[in-house]
C-alpha cells in the first residue's frame, strides 16, 4: 500500500492512462492509427509514440535515482522525523509548473512522420515503468531528491515529485489528444 496520497493519485492516473491508451487504439487498423486530421497535426500513432519517447526518458532518469534513494532510506534509519513531516506534502517547483505548461516539443521528443508499428506497446510499457517508479518512490523525499532533466538541459534539476507528476500529466494530455483524433468527424471507418 502506498502511504503518500500524491503518489497514490499518480499511480491511479498512470494506471488509467495505460488503460485508456490501450482502449483508444483497440481494433484500429494501421491506416487509422496513422491518420491525421490535418497537415502538421499528429496521428494517434504519433501521439502514442511521443508518450513512449517522453515517458521512457523520464523513467530512464528516475530509475537509478529512485533506487539510490530507496537504498539510502533503508541504510539511514535515523532520519529526522520533523523534517520528514515538514516535507511530506509534495509541492511542485518552478520546473514542474513550467514543463506542464510547455507547448513546444523539443526536436528529440517529436515522433517521426510515420512511427514504427508498436507505438501502443511502447507507450503502455513506459507508463507501467513510471507507475512502478511512483510506487517505489513512496517514502522518498519528493521535494528534495532531484534528477537530471530528461530534455538534456543540464542546469535543470527537477525533483522526483515534479518528474513523476510531469510524466503522468504529459501522458494523459497526449492520450487525450489521440482521443480527439479518433473522435474527429473525418476519422476513417476502416
N, C-alpha and C positions, 0 to 999 in steps of 0.2 A: 504494500500500500504506500502510495506517495503521500508524504506529510505536507509538503508545500502546496498551498492552494493554487498558486500561479502555475506551477509545474503540472498539477492535475488538469487545469484548464488547457494547457498546451498539449498534453498527451491526448486529451479528448478531441481537441481541434485537429491535431495531426492525424489521429485515427480516422476522424470524419473526413478529412481531406483525402486520405488514401482510399476510403470507401467511395467518396464522390468521384474521384478521378477514374476509378475502375468502372463505376456505373455509367459515367459520361461517355466513355469510349466503348462500352459494351456493344457488341454486334455491329460495329461500324466497319465499313469497307476501307481499304487503303485510300481510295479516292475521296471518301467522305472525310477521313482523318486529315487529308492533305488540302481540302477545300478551304478557301479563304473568302470572306465576304467582299473584300475589296483589295486592290493592289496596295501592298505595304501593310496590310492587316495580317495578323498571324492566324494560322490554321489551328485546329485542335492539336494536331501532332506537334506543331511548333510551340504551342503553349506548354504542352507536357514536356517537351524536350528542354525548354527553358527552366521549368520547375526542376527537372532532373539535374541540369547543369548547376544551378544556383544552390539547390539543397545539398547536392553532393559536395560542393565547395565548402559550405558551412559544416557539414558532417566531418569532412576531412580535417578541418581546422579544430573543431570541437573535440573530436575523439581523443587525441593524446592529452589535451588539457584536462578534460573531464576525468580521464583515467588517472592522471597525476594528482589531481585534486582529491579524488576518492582515496588514493593510497595515503595521501598526506593526512586526511581526516582520520583514517584508521591508525596511523602512526602517532598522531598528536591527540591523545585522549584528554588533554588538559586545556582545551581551548577556552577562551574567555567567554563565559556564558552571557555576560552583559552585552558584549559586542555582538554575539550571535543573535540575541533578542533584538538589538537595535537594527541590525542589518537583515533581519529575516524577511522583511517585505521587499519584494522586487520593485525597483524604481528605474524606469528607462533613463538612460543618459542621452546626451546630445546625439551620439552616433545612432542609437536605436531610433530616436524620433526622426532623424534626418533620412535614414535609409527607408523607413516606412513611407515617407512622403516622396521618395525618389520617383521620377518619371522617365528618365533617360537610362536605357540599358547599356552598360559597358559592352564594347565590341566582343570581348572574350566570353560574355554571358549570353550573347544572342544565338538563337537557334539557326541552323542552316536553312537555306531556302526550302529544302526538302529533307526533313530529318530521316535518319535511318529507321527501319522498322524496329519496334520495341520501345518507343518513347514512353508508352504507358508503363511498361515493366520497369524501366529505368527510373521513372518518376516515383512509382509506388515503392520501389526498393529504397530510394533515397529518403522518402518520407518515413519509412519504417526505421531507417537508421536514426533519423532525427528524433523519432518517438523513443527509441531505446536510449538515446543520449539524454533526453529530457528525464526519463526515469532514473538513469544513472546519476543525474545532477542533483537529485534530492539530497539535501544536506550540505551541498556546496554553497559557498557564499556567491550568490548570483550577481551581486552588486560590485564585487571587487576582483574576482578572478577574471582575467581577460584573455583574449585570443588575438592572433594576428588577423587583421581584416581580410576577409575572403576575396576582396576585389584587388588584392595586391597593392594596397595603399599602406606602406609600411609604418607610417606615423599614426594610423588609426588603430586603436586597441579597444574594440567593443568588449563589453562584459559577456560572460556566459549567458546571463539573463537576456541581454539585448540580442545576442546571436541566435539563441533558441526562439525567442519571440519573433524576431525578424524573419527567420527561415520559415516558420509556420505561417505567419501572416502573408508573406510573399507567395507561398504555395497556394494558399486559399485565394488570393487575389487572381492568380493566373488560372486556377481551376475555374473560378467564376467567369473569367474572360473566355475560356474554352466553352463553358456552358452557353454563353451568349452566342458564340459562333454556331453551336448546334441548334439553338433556338431561332436563328436568323430565318426570316421567311423564305429566302432563296436557298437554304441548305438543301443539298441534293438528297432525294429519296433513297437512292442507291447507286 
